[in-house]
Amino acid sequence: MPELHKDALSSITARWNTVEETVELVVDGTPVPAIVNKKRNVGISPFAHRFPQSSVDEWLAGYRDPELRGATTELTPGELELTVCPYDADILCGTFAVWLARTDDRIIWHGPHWAGDAIAAEILGREDLVIPEGNDDPLTWFPPKLEFPAAEYDAAMDSVQHIIEAHPWPASPSRPPSRLTRMMIRLQGDRDSS
């Protein structure tokens, strides 16, 4: 995985992940789900065929401009989900998020955090449900701030839209890959990186 530099401008593009049937953002050459979770066994891009297209469209609107996606019961304006639960995108299952800020020439992702922690604690009475511990927690390695040139970021969001249109959403969401398939993908990824 390339080194992400907290003070330098990062590059951002989009690609289609055939196995997961999802559009993934790629930051500095690494897909965002791989940055968030190095083991690649949980968390997926929110732009996946397994989620309803209306939800995917809302996520994309939030990536474009934090004010376009208003507050939900789980998220506040400007809070951006980088990875969601691969089964149902339920925030209580573990959603890794950042805050999105926009200036004239920069897009800034800052303050990486686990979204919905307060909700999980309030609804379920437990604070340990969504936060991995120790070296498994992306907060130990995810950069505290990533900055992108606004034009490049906007082009990446346009690319997400084009990829979505090139891979039309099914009438009903597809099922996520089985646990065995995900383990095989992870093993293949481990072999590719060595």
Backbone as CSV, one residue per row, in Angstrom:
resi,resn,N_x,N_y,N_z,CA_x,CA_y,CA_z,C_x,C_y,C_z
1,MET,0.846,-1.174,0.000,0.000,0.000,0.000,0.888,1.232,0.000
2,PRO,0.598,2.215,-0.876,1.422,3.419,-0.902,1.282,4.216,0.394
3,GLU,2.294,4.938,0.699,2.281,5.786,1.887,1.404,7.000,1.614
4,LEU,0.448,7.257,2.496,-0.395,8.437,2.377,0.243,9.541,3.212
5,HIS,0.438,10.677,2.620,1.109,11.781,3.308,0.076,12.768,3.804
6,LYS,0.110,13.052,5.079,-0.915,13.893,5.670,-0.856,15.342,5.194
7,ASP,0.288,15.840,4.741,0.395,17.241,4.356,0.369,17.460,2.847
8,ALA,0.578,16.422,2.055,0.610,16.569,0.607,-0.792,16.386,0.033
9,LEU,-1.002,16.937,-1.166,-2.273,16.705,-1.853,-2.311,15.255,-2.316
10,SER,-3.430,14.620,-2.142,-3.613,13.243,-2.572,-4.335,13.222,-3.901
11,SER,-4.147,12.128,-4.638,-4.885,11.941,-5.887,-6.096,11.067,-5.603
12,ILE,-7.132,11.222,-6.427,-8.343,10.428,-6.251,-8.932,10.098,-7.617
13,THR,-9.304,8.841,-7.783,-9.961,8.362,-9.001,-11.037,7.372,-8.567
14,ALA,-11.702,6.773,-9.549,-12.721,5.754,-9.261,-12.500,4.565,-10.181
15,ARG,-12.922,3.381,-9.718,-12.809,2.178,-10.537,-13.967,1.239,-10.194
16,TRP,-14.229,0.307,-11.111,-15.243,-0.723,-10.889,-14.567,-1.952,-10.301
17,ASN,-15.077,-2.463,-9.189,-14.587,-3.695,-8.579,-15.541,-4.798,-9.012
18,THR,-15.086,-5.658,-9.912,-15.935,-6.693,-10.496,-16.394,-7.714,-9.467
19,VAL,-15.515,-8.104,-8.566,-15.866,-9.127,-7.584,-16.957,-8.629,-6.641
20,GLU,-16.793,-7.436,-6.118,-17.761,-6.882,-5.166,-18.938,-6.183,-5.867
21,GLU,-18.829,-5.984,-7.177,-19.834,-5.235,-7.945,-20.118,-3.882,-7.290
22,THR,-19.048,-3.108,-7.202,-19.144,-1.802,-6.568,-18.172,-0.832,-7.225
23,VAL,-18.499,0.439,-7.134,-17.571,1.488,-7.546,-16.741,1.828,-6.318
24,GLU,-15.428,1.797,-6.472,-14.532,2.133,-5.371,-13.757,3.398,-5.708
25,LEU,-13.618,4.263,-4.726,-12.714,5.390,-4.871,-11.307,4.895,-4.591
26,VAL,-10.346,5.427,-5.347,-8.952,5.031,-5.215,-8.160,6.280,-4.850
27,VAL,-7.544,6.258,-3.671,-6.770,7.399,-3.179,-5.295,7.021,-3.210
28,ASP,-4.523,7.813,-3.916,-3.075,7.588,-4.032,-2.767,6.145,-4.438
29,GLY,-3.583,5.612,-5.356,-3.342,4.284,-5.908,-3.926,3.123,-5.119
30,THR,-4.574,3.385,-4.000,-5.129,2.317,-3.162,-6.638,2.507,-3.007
31,PRO,-7.424,1.457,-3.239,-8.874,1.578,-3.027,-9.176,1.948,-1.571
32,VAL,-10.122,2.838,-1.384,-10.451,3.312,-0.038,-10.790,2.165,0.922
33,PRO,-11.580,1.140,0.508,-11.832,0.049,1.467,-10.549,-0.639,1.943
34,ALA,-9.528,-0.718,1.097,-8.254,-1.329,1.506,-7.470,-0.410,2.443
35,ILE,-7.658,0.894,2.312,-7.007,1.827,3.239,-7.671,1.718,4.609
36,VAL,-9.008,1.677,4.603,-9.750,1.614,5.859,-9.521,0.290,6.562
37,ASN,-9.548,-0.800,5.813,-9.402,-2.115,6.424,-8.355,-2.906,5.669
38,LYS,-7.157,-2.950,6.197,-6.038,-3.609,5.521,-6.286,-5.094,5.297
39,LYS,-7.098,-5.722,6.145,-7.373,-7.149,5.989,-8.474,-7.416,4.957
40,ARG,-9.170,-6.374,4.557,-10.217,-6.452,3.537,-11.298,-7.490,3.845
41,ASN,-11.621,-7.667,5.091,-12.643,-8.652,5.413,-13.958,-8.044,5.875
42,VAL,-13.979,-6.752,6.136,-15.228,-6.070,6.467,-15.204,-4.703,5.807
43,GLY,-16.360,-4.138,5.618,-16.463,-2.801,5.051,-16.358,-2.813,3.546
44,ILE,-17.229,-2.077,2.918,-17.289,-2.004,1.469,-17.657,-0.585,1.079
45,SER,-17.326,-0.215,-0.137,-17.733,1.082,-0.654,-19.258,1.179,-0.632
46,PRO,-19.800,2.346,-0.332,-21.258,2.473,-0.341,-21.859,2.415,-1.749
47,PHE,-21.030,2.455,-2.797,-21.536,2.456,-4.175,-21.616,1.038,-4.724
48,ALA,-22.302,0.138,-4.017,-22.347,-1.274,-4.382,-23.720,-1.677,-4.898
49,HIS,-23.734,-2.605,-5.836,-24.984,-3.127,-6.395,-25.895,-3.727,-5.334
50,ARG,-25.345,-4.151,-4.222,-26.176,-4.802,-3.209,-27.039,-3.822,-2.428
51,PHE,-26.844,-2.521,-2.639,-27.647,-1.510,-1.970,-28.585,-0.858,-2.986
52,PRO,-29.752,-0.394,-2.554,-30.685,0.239,-3.497,-30.055,1.461,-4.168
53,GLN,-30.378,1.661,-5.447,-29.784,2.773,-6.185,-30.122,4.116,-5.545
54,SER,-31.290,4.234,-4.937,-31.640,5.507,-4.292,-30.645,5.829,-3.162
55,SER,-30.217,4.820,-2.420,-29.224,5.047,-1.362,-27.875,5.420,-1.957
56,VAL,-27.493,4.735,-3.035,-26.224,5.027,-3.704,-26.223,6.464,-4.220
57,ASP,-27.332,6.894,-4.796,-27.441,8.269,-5.288,-27.301,9.280,-4.148
58,GLU,-27.904,8.966,-2.980,-27.773,9.856,-1.819,-26.325,9.923,-1.343
59,TRP,-25.651,8.769,-1.296,-24.250,8.765,-0.886,-23.412,9.610,-1.840
60,LEU,-23.631,9.440,-3.153,-22.862,10.204,-4.131,-23.119,11.701,-3.963
61,ALA,-24.364,12.097,-3.726,-24.674,13.510,-3.501,-23.894,14.040,-2.301
62,GLY,-23.802,13.246,-1.241,-23.041,13.663,-0.062,-21.556,13.780,-0.330
63,TYR,-21.032,12.911,-1.206,-19.615,12.999,-1.588,-19.359,14.259,-2.405
64,ARG,-20.323,14.649,-3.231,-20.151,15.843,-4.065,-20.197,17.116,-3.232
65,ASP,-21.142,17.190,-2.323,-21.322,18.401,-1.534,-22.035,18.016,-0.238
66,PRO,-21.430,18.308,0.903,-22.038,17.885,2.161,-23.423,18.472,2.402
67,GLU,-23.725,19.584,1.782,-25.034,20.197,1.977,-26.116,19.545,1.106
68,LEU,-25.714,18.790,0.074,-26.698,18.144,-0.800,-27.394,16.982,-0.112
69,ARG,-26.691,16.353,0.813,-27.321,15.288,1.581,-27.507,15.831,2.980
70,GLY,-28.746,16.114,3.316,-29.034,16.689,4.620,-28.812,15.686,5.734
71,ALA,-29.084,16.116,6.929,-28.922,15.249,8.098,-29.884,14.074,8.009
72,THR,-29.409,12.928,8.436,-30.260,11.749,8.562,-30.347,11.440,10.051
73,THR,-31.062,10.386,10.396,-31.129,10.047,11.814,-29.769,9.597,12.330
74,GLU,-28.917,9.095,11.414,-27.614,8.591,11.835,-26.466,9.561,11.598
75,LEU,-26.550,10.372,10.555,-25.419,11.212,10.148,-25.808,12.677,10.133
76,THR,-24.811,13.529,10.335,-25.037,14.962,10.244,-24.492,15.460,8.908
77,PRO,-24.936,16.625,8.426,-24.398,17.139,7.167,-22.873,17.249,7.246
78,GLY,-22.222,16.814,6.181,-20.770,16.866,6.135,-20.103,15.583,6.584
79,GLU,-20.843,14.669,7.185,-20.288,13.381,7.602,-20.403,12.421,6.409
80,LEU,-19.288,11.857,6.023,-19.197,11.073,4.792,-18.796,9.639,5.100
81,GLU,-19.603,8.681,4.688,-19.310,7.274,4.921,-18.312,6.768,3.880
82,LEU,-17.138,6.335,4.331,-16.137,5.797,3.412,-16.358,4.309,3.163
83,THR,-16.673,3.565,4.221,-17.029,2.155,4.070,-18.247,1.880,4.941
84,VAL,-19.052,0.941,4.474,-20.270,0.563,5.187,-20.309,-0.951,5.352
85,CYS,-21.218,-1.424,6.165,-21.393,-2.859,6.369,-21.680,-3.523,5.029
86,PRO,-20.953,-4.588,4.673,-21.145,-5.219,3.366,-22.470,-5.943,3.209
87,TYR,-23.201,-6.137,4.287,-24.457,-6.863,4.188,-25.664,-5.953,4.023
88,ASP,-25.731,-4.901,4.861,-26.938,-4.085,4.810,-26.681,-2.587,4.966
89,ALA,-25.413,-2.181,5.018,-25.032,-0.772,5.170,-25.580,-0.153,6.450
90,ASP,-25.944,-0.980,7.418,-26.463,-0.493,8.692,-25.336,0.185,9.460
91,ILE,-25.581,1.403,9.859,-24.559,2.178,10.547,-24.131,1.509,11.857
92,LEU,-25.021,0.757,12.479,-24.687,0.103,13.737,-23.736,-1.066,13.559
93,CYS,-23.583,-1.545,12.318,-22.661,-2.654,12.051,-21.220,-2.168,11.923
94,GLY,-21.029,-0.877,11.805,-19.684,-0.327,11.672,-19.527,0.435,10.374
95,THR,-19.586,1.732,10.455,-19.426,2.610,9.303,-18.249,3.525,9.579
96,PHE,-17.220,3.436,8.721,-16.052,4.288,8.882,-16.307,5.577,8.110
97,ALA,-16.149,6.702,8.765,-16.535,7.979,8.173,-15.457,9.041,8.374
98,VAL,-15.580,10.103,7.605,-14.758,11.297,7.752,-15.692,12.495,7.635
99,TRP,-15.169,13.653,7.943,-15.894,14.902,7.711,-15.405,15.459,6.391
100,LEU,-16.303,15.970,5.594,-15.985,16.541,4.285,-16.089,18.053,4.377
101,ALA,-15.020,18.726,3.957,-15.022,20.188,3.875,-14.626,20.565,2.456
102,ARG,-15.205,21.641,1.964,-14.956,22.063,0.589,-14.570,23.535,0.581
103,THR,-13.449,23.850,-0.078,-13.077,25.240,-0.335,-13.133,25.428,-1.849
104,ASP,-12.740,26.599,-2.330,-12.783,26.844,-3.771,-11.901,25.877,-4.557
105,ASP,-10.737,25.554,-4.005,-9.800,24.726,-4.774,-9.400,23.412,-4.099
106,ARG,-9.968,23.118,-2.937,-9.600,21.892,-2.215,-10.834,21.186,-1.669
107,ILE,-10.723,19.871,-1.610,-11.674,19.034,-0.892,-10.880,18.397,0.232
108,ILE,-11.409,18.436,1.420,-10.685,17.934,2.588,-11.525,16.869,3.287
109,TRP,-10.923,15.701,3.464,-11.492,14.668,4.331,-10.712,14.760,5.630
110,HIS,-11.390,14.932,6.731,-10.688,15.053,8.009,-11.491,14.386,9.117
111,GLY,-10.829,14.174,10.230,-11.490,13.615,11.406,-12.050,12.215,11.204
112,PRO,-11.231,11.251,10.749,-11.758,9.898,10.585,-12.331,9.382,11.902
113,HIS,-13.461,8.679,11.796,-14.134,8.195,13.005,-15.104,7.078,12.643
114,TRP,-15.591,6.412,13.649,-16.636,5.413,13.479,-17.972,6.129,13.641
115,ALA,-18.762,6.156,12.597,-20.058,6.830,12.647,-21.052,5.972,13.417
116,GLY,-21.946,6.629,14.096,-23.024,5.921,14.763,-22.686,5.370,16.127
117,ASP,-21.502,5.642,16.657,-21.143,5.098,17.966,-22.129,5.527,19.049
118,ALA,-22.494,6.800,19.036,-23.419,7.293,20.053,-24.791,6.636,19.898
119,ILE,-25.198,6.413,18.655,-26.493,5.771,18.400,-26.473,4.341,18.925
120,ALA,-25.389,3.612,18.642,-25.281,2.229,19.115,-25.330,2.189,20.636
121,ALA,-24.622,3.101,21.263,-24.602,3.126,22.723,-25.998,3.439,23.271
122,GLU,-26.678,4.390,22.627,-27.997,4.798,23.107,-29.057,3.722,22.857
123,ILE,-29.110,3.183,21.633,-30.145,2.218,21.276,-29.899,0.864,21.941
124,LEU,-28.671,0.399,21.867,-28.376,-0.954,22.323,-27.774,-1.019,23.720
125,GLY,-27.432,0.145,24.258,-26.872,0.157,25.598,-25.453,-0.397,25.677
126,ARG,-24.777,-0.468,24.524,-23.396,-0.981,24.508,-22.536,-0.049,23.674
127,GLU,-21.358,0.240,24.160,-20.453,1.108,23.427,-19.390,0.337,22.660
128,ASP,-19.351,-0.982,22.800,-18.278,-1.769,22.201,-18.677,-2.463,20.903
129,LEU,-19.839,-2.152,20.348,-20.334,-2.910,19.208,-19.682,-2.556,17.883
130,VAL,-19.305,-1.327,17.674,-18.865,-0.917,16.348,-17.394,-0.548,16.259
131,ILE,-16.689,-0.517,17.348,-15.306,-0.053,17.326,-14.334,-1.222,17.444
132,PRO,-13.546,-1.498,16.391,-12.509,-2.520,16.533,-11.475,-2.048,17.546
133,GLU,-10.716,-2.988,18.050,-9.738,-2.632,19.067,-8.318,-2.826,18.565
134,GLY,-7.384,-2.122,19.199,-5.958,-2.303,18.946,-5.565,-2.089,17.503
135,ASN,-4.726,-2.987,16.986,-4.203,-2.857,15.631,-5.243,-3.084,14.547
136,ASP,-6.430,-3.590,14.905,-7.484,-3.785,13.921,-8.300,-2.519,13.684
137,ASP,-8.069,-1.488,14.439,-8.834,-0.250,14.306,-8.173,0.668,13.275
138,PRO,-8.891,0.990,12.171,-8.329,1.879,11.151,-7.923,3.247,11.689
139,LEU,-8.472,3.645,12.814,-8.080,4.934,13.381,-6.609,4.977,13.731
140,THR,-5.971,3.799,13.868,-4.545,3.775,14.181,-3.681,4.036,12.953
141,TRP,-4.227,3.919,11.730,-3.401,4.156,10.539,-4.024,5.097,9.507
142,PHE,-5.319,5.328,9.556,-5.929,6.193,8.548,-5.460,7.624,8.783
143,PRO,-5.051,8.334,7.714,-4.549,9.705,7.898,-5.593,10.613,8.544
144,PRO,-5.162,11.503,9.438,-6.109,12.402,10.086,-6.731,13.406,9.109
145,LYS,-6.033,13.645,7.973,-6.568,14.583,6.978,-6.027,14.203,5.601
146,LEU,-6.919,14.208,4.626,-6.523,14.040,3.223,-7.083,15.220,2.449
147,GLU,-6.251,15.822,1.609,-6.694,16.949,0.782,-6.542,16.588,-0.682
148,PHE,-7.560,16.962,-1.475,-7.571,16.686,-2.908,-7.777,17.991,-3.664
149,PRO,-7.161,18.121,-4.848,-7.512,19.267,-5.693,-8.999,19.154,-6.059
150,ALA,-9.735,20.241,-5.927,-11.189,20.207,-6.149,-11.545,19.705,-7.546
151,ALA,-10.810,20.137,-8.564,-11.127,19.714,-9.935,-10.949,18.205,-10.096
152,GLU,-9.890,17.654,-9.508,-9.652,16.206,-9.595,-10.712,15.432,-8.813
153,TYR,-11.083,15.947,-7.650,-12.109,15.301,-6.831,-13.451,15.299,-7.574
154,ASP,-13.811,16.451,-8.149,-15.067,16.528,-8.905,-15.043,15.581,-10.102
155,ALA,-13.890,15.459,-10.765,-13.763,14.521,-11.887,-13.934,13.081,-11.402
156,ALA,-13.417,12.765,-10.218,-13.583,11.419,-9.663,-15.056,11.139,-9.364
157,MET,-15.781,12.134,-8.853,-17.217,11.941,-8.586,-17.992,11.779,-9.893
158,ASP,-17.582,12.527,-10.932,-18.191,12.337,-12.259,-17.912,10.932,-12.767
159,SER,-16.705,10.435,-12.502,-16.342,9.084,-12.901,-17.191,8.048,-12.165
160,VAL,-17.441,8.279,-10.880,-18.330,7.386,-10.126,-19.693,7.340,-10.810
161,GLN,-20.212,8.508,-11.170,-21.517,8.575,-11.839,-21.493,7.821,-13.168
162,HIS,-20.442,7.991,-13.958,-20.331,7.304,-15.249,-20.231,5.791,-15.071
163,ILE,-19.480,5.359,-14.071,-19.351,3.916,-13.824,-20.695,3.344,-13.371
164,ILE,-21.407,4.068,-12.523,-22.745,3.630,-12.098,-23.644,3.466,-13.318
165,GLU,-23.592,4.432,-14.227,-24.430,4.359,-15.431,-23.992,3.223,-16.359
166,ALA,-22.689,2.916,-16.382,-22.179,1.839,-17.237,-22.518,0.454,-16.680
167,HIS,-22.790,0.378,-15.385,-23.152,-0.882,-14.729,-24.512,-0.692,-14.070
168,PRO,-25.588,-0.716,-14.881,-26.920,-0.402,-14.335,-27.274,-1.254,-13.121
169,TRP,-27.971,-0.622,-12.208,-28.367,-1.289,-10.978,-29.449,-2.315,-11.268
170,PRO,-29.363,-3.468,-10.623,-30.405,-4.483,-10.807,-31.724,-4.013,-10.179
171,ALA,-32.844,-4.612,-10.636,-34.155,-4.250,-10.092,-34.202,-4.501,-8.586
172,SER,-33.584,-5.593,-8.151,-33.467,-5.844,-6.710,-31.978,-6.000,-6.402
173,PRO,-31.552,-5.488,-5.262,-30.128,-5.546,-4.923,-29.594,-6.975,-4.931
174,SER,-28.330,-7.114,-5.345,-27.688,-8.423,-5.362,-27.245,-8.795,-3.951
175,ARG,-26.999,-10.073,-3.748,-26.529,-10.553,-2.450,-25.018,-10.372,-2.368
176,PRO,-24.518,-10.100,-1.160,-23.061,-9.985,-1.019,-22.408,-11.347,-1.231
177,PRO,-21.131,-11.356,-1.604,-20.425,-12.634,-1.752,-20.448,-13.418,-0.439
178,SER,-20.426,-14.732,-0.562,-20.425,-15.577,0.631,-19.148,-15.354,1.437
179,ARG,-19.164,-15.849,2.661,-17.983,-15.716,3.512,-16.788,-16.417,2.866
180,LEU,-17.014,-17.588,2.263,-15.938,-18.315,1.597,-15.359,-17.497,0.441
181,THR,-16.228,-16.889,-0.354,-15.766,-16.061,-1.477,-14.945,-14.882,-0.961
182,ARG,-15.414,-14.238,0.109,-14.669,-13.107,0.665,-13.308,-13.550,1.193
183,MET,-13.250,-14.739,1.829,-11.966,-15.244,2.315,-11.025,-15.526,1.147
184,MET,-11.555,-16.078,0.060,-10.729,-16.349,-1.120,-10.196,-15.048,-1.716
185,ILE,-11.040,-14.034,-1.755,-10.620,-12.714,-2.254,-9.503,-12.174,-1.374
186,ARG,-9.683,-12.284,-0.060,-8.673,-11.787,0.865,-7.356,-12.540,0.705
187,LEU,-7.440,-13.868,0.567,-6.221,-14.649,0.370,-5.519,-14.270,-0.926
188,GLN,-6.296,-14.073,-1.985,-5.718,-13.663,-3.262,-5.045,-12.309,-3.122
189,GLY,-5.699,-11.394,-2.408,-5.119,-10.074,-2.175,-3.823,-10.154,-1.387
190,ASP,-3.798,-11.047,-0.374,-2.577,-11.226,0.415,-1.445,-11.755,-0.460
191,ARG,-1.780,-12.692,-1.365,-0.755,-13.230,-2.268,-0.274,-12.164,-3.240
192,ASP,-1.197,-11.333,-3.733,-0.823,-10.278,-4.679,0.074,-9.237,-4.052
193,SER,-0.121,-8.968,-2.748,0.665,-7.923,-2.110,2.029,-8.402,-1.638
194,SER,2.246,-9.735,-1.645,3.566,-10.217,-1.202,4.510,-10.430,-2.341
